[in-house]
Amino acid sequence: MTSRFSQWRRVRRAERAIRQMSYLERDIFFAVRHDTASYEQLATQHGVSVSDVQNAFANALYRLTVAMHPRWWQIWLW
């Protein structure tokens, strides 16, 4: 069971990661995760290529992963 303090810390880390994302990364991240928008729809909406949308989504996931698990690379060491 997780303590309230550790839950609070996880929320704060996620908020910090979201604040560090660019507008495009944040908008694409939430559109893909919560609105289930396709990359093609988002590319048209933002006036960028599908590749740019994929890169922005990948960067957003990376920022969130690093914020939530500061030593994320150690997962792969075992």
Backbone bond lengths (Angstrom), bond angles and torsions (degrees), N, CA, C in turn:
res aa  C-N    CA-C-N  psi(-1)  N-CA   C-N-CA  omega(-1)  CA-C   N-CA-C  phi
1 M - - - 1.446 - - 1.526 108.74 -
2 T 1.301 115.35 137.37 1.458 119.79 -179.19 1.519 109.85 -91.74
3 S 1.307 114.41 141.14 1.456 118.50 178.52 1.522 109.84 -76.35
4 R 1.307 114.83 161.65 1.463 119.52 178.68 1.520 110.75 -63.47
5 F 1.328 116.78 -34.79 1.459 120.04 179.80 1.516 110.94 -64.22
6 S 1.321 117.67 -43.35 1.459 119.05 -179.63 1.527 110.89 -70.32
7 Q 1.323 118.21 -33.15 1.464 120.43 174.62 1.522 110.09 -64.69
8 W 1.313 116.55 -42.04 1.451 121.80 178.36 1.523 110.25 -61.23
9 R 1.333 116.78 -42.99 1.473 120.73 179.22 1.519 110.94 -63.27
10 R 1.315 117.90 -39.77 1.471 120.70 178.82 1.526 111.06 -64.07
11 V 1.323 116.67 -41.28 1.458 120.42 178.22 1.523 110.28 -63.86
12 R 1.326 116.96 -43.54 1.472 121.16 179.26 1.525 110.52 -62.91
13 R 1.318 118.11 -40.76 1.470 121.09 178.11 1.523 111.00 -63.37
14 A 1.328 116.45 -42.45 1.467 120.13 179.30 1.528 110.32 -65.37
15 E 1.323 117.15 -42.69 1.466 120.18 178.22 1.524 111.21 -60.93
16 R 1.322 116.37 -42.28 1.467 120.88 179.61 1.526 110.45 -63.21
17 A 1.318 117.17 -42.45 1.462 120.60 179.52 1.522 110.92 -64.03
18 I 1.313 116.67 -40.20 1.461 120.45 179.70 1.532 110.59 -66.70
19 R 1.326 117.39 -38.70 1.468 120.03 177.11 1.523 112.12 -64.89
20 Q 1.324 117.62 -29.88 1.459 121.40 -178.66 1.525 112.91 -80.14
21 M 1.319 117.24 -13.15 1.462 120.26 179.06 1.525 109.66 -73.04
22 S 1.322 115.89 149.54 1.462 119.87 173.14 1.529 108.40 -70.68
23 Y 1.329 115.93 167.25 1.467 119.76 179.17 1.529 110.22 -57.23
24 L 1.332 116.56 -45.81 1.463 120.56 -177.71 1.528 111.00 -63.30
25 E 1.333 117.29 -45.32 1.470 120.73 179.14 1.523 111.34 -60.28
26 R 1.330 115.91 -45.88 1.474 120.46 -178.02 1.526 110.93 -65.09
27 D 1.317 116.69 -46.42 1.455 120.36 -178.11 1.527 111.45 -63.89
28 I 1.328 116.41 -42.92 1.462 120.41 179.93 1.528 111.04 -68.66
29 F 1.316 116.78 -41.47 1.461 120.46 179.16 1.530 110.91 -57.46
30 F 1.336 116.91 -50.60 1.464 119.56 -178.35 1.522 111.92 -69.60
31 A 1.325 117.11 -34.28 1.467 119.38 179.11 1.522 111.06 -66.32
32 V 1.324 117.11 -40.73 1.468 120.60 -179.68 1.527 110.35 -71.91
33 R 1.324 117.39 -46.02 1.460 121.07 -174.99 1.520 114.47 -75.45
34 H 1.325 117.59 -38.55 1.459 119.46 -173.07 1.527 113.43 -106.87
35 D 1.326 117.25 -34.09 1.456 119.80 -177.95 1.524 111.79 -97.72
36 T 1.308 117.17 -4.63 1.469 124.90 -177.72 1.531 112.00 50.04
37 A 1.320 115.35 42.10 1.462 120.86 176.76 1.528 109.05 -76.44
38 S 1.316 115.84 149.70 1.466 119.47 178.83 1.525 109.40 -86.24
39 Y 1.313 115.66 160.95 1.466 120.51 178.26 1.530 110.21 -61.50
40 E 1.314 116.63 -38.33 1.464 120.59 -179.57 1.530 111.33 -64.24
41 Q 1.327 116.66 -43.10 1.462 120.52 177.67 1.526 110.96 -61.28
42 L 1.316 116.01 -44.56 1.463 120.13 -178.44 1.528 111.55 -68.05
43 A 1.324 117.16 -36.88 1.463 120.40 177.89 1.525 109.80 -62.10
44 T 1.320 117.25 -44.02 1.462 121.38 178.36 1.525 110.99 -64.97
45 Q 1.319 115.94 -43.49 1.464 121.30 -178.23 1.531 111.84 -62.63
46 H 1.332 116.79 -40.47 1.469 120.63 -176.40 1.524 113.20 -95.07
47 G 1.305 117.45 -7.21 1.454 120.60 179.06 1.518 113.46 71.35
48 V 1.322 115.86 34.81 1.466 121.45 178.68 1.528 108.25 -126.91
49 S 1.319 116.03 174.04 1.462 119.94 179.17 1.533 110.61 -80.24
50 V 1.300 115.99 163.20 1.467 121.49 176.82 1.525 109.43 -62.00
51 S 1.309 116.63 -36.90 1.465 121.32 177.66 1.534 111.22 -61.22
52 D 1.326 117.43 -39.77 1.467 121.01 177.26 1.528 110.93 -65.12
53 V 1.314 116.46 -37.72 1.469 120.87 177.77 1.531 109.53 -65.25
54 Q 1.318 117.12 -44.66 1.466 120.88 178.65 1.524 111.09 -61.75
55 N 1.320 116.90 -42.73 1.469 120.67 178.61 1.524 111.44 -64.68
56 A 1.316 117.38 -41.87 1.461 120.50 179.55 1.529 110.35 -64.22
57 F 1.326 117.14 -40.56 1.468 120.74 178.87 1.532 110.47 -66.07
58 A 1.325 116.45 -42.79 1.466 120.44 178.74 1.528 110.77 -63.34
59 N 1.325 117.45 -41.29 1.473 120.71 178.45 1.522 111.01 -64.36
60 A 1.315 116.82 -39.69 1.461 120.44 178.48 1.531 110.78 -64.05
61 L 1.324 116.67 -44.14 1.470 120.15 177.54 1.524 111.47 -62.75
62 Y 1.323 116.45 -40.06 1.463 120.39 178.66 1.522 110.75 -62.24
63 R 1.331 117.14 -46.97 1.467 120.38 179.82 1.523 110.99 -59.82
64 L 1.315 116.42 -42.38 1.463 120.59 -179.97 1.524 111.47 -67.27
65 T 1.321 117.11 -40.95 1.462 121.09 179.18 1.524 111.22 -63.77
66 V 1.314 116.84 -45.26 1.463 120.54 -179.64 1.525 110.60 -64.81
67 A 1.328 116.91 -39.07 1.464 120.25 179.77 1.523 112.02 -67.32
68 M 1.328 116.14 -39.78 1.462 119.58 -176.16 1.527 112.40 -80.51
69 H 1.318 116.68 -30.72 1.464 121.81 -178.66 1.527 108.12 -133.27
70 P 1.336 117.32 83.19 1.465 119.92 -174.69 1.532 113.77 -53.96
71 R 1.312 117.88 -27.89 1.473 120.39 178.67 1.525 109.85 -111.71
72 W 1.325 116.31 48.64 1.464 121.80 -174.59 1.513 113.16 -60.99
73 W 1.326 118.57 -29.59 1.464 120.79 -178.39 1.521 112.15 -66.21
74 Q 1.326 118.25 -21.39 1.466 120.61 -179.27 1.523 111.65 -71.62
75 I 1.302 117.25 -16.68 1.465 120.27 177.12 1.518 109.80 -59.71
76 W 1.346 116.42 -35.99 1.454 121.69 -174.23 1.520 113.17 -86.42
77 L 1.311 118.17 -5.00 1.461 121.15 -176.40 1.519 114.08 -76.15
78 W 1.288 117.76 -22.11 1.470 118.53 -177.61 1.466 107.81 -81.54
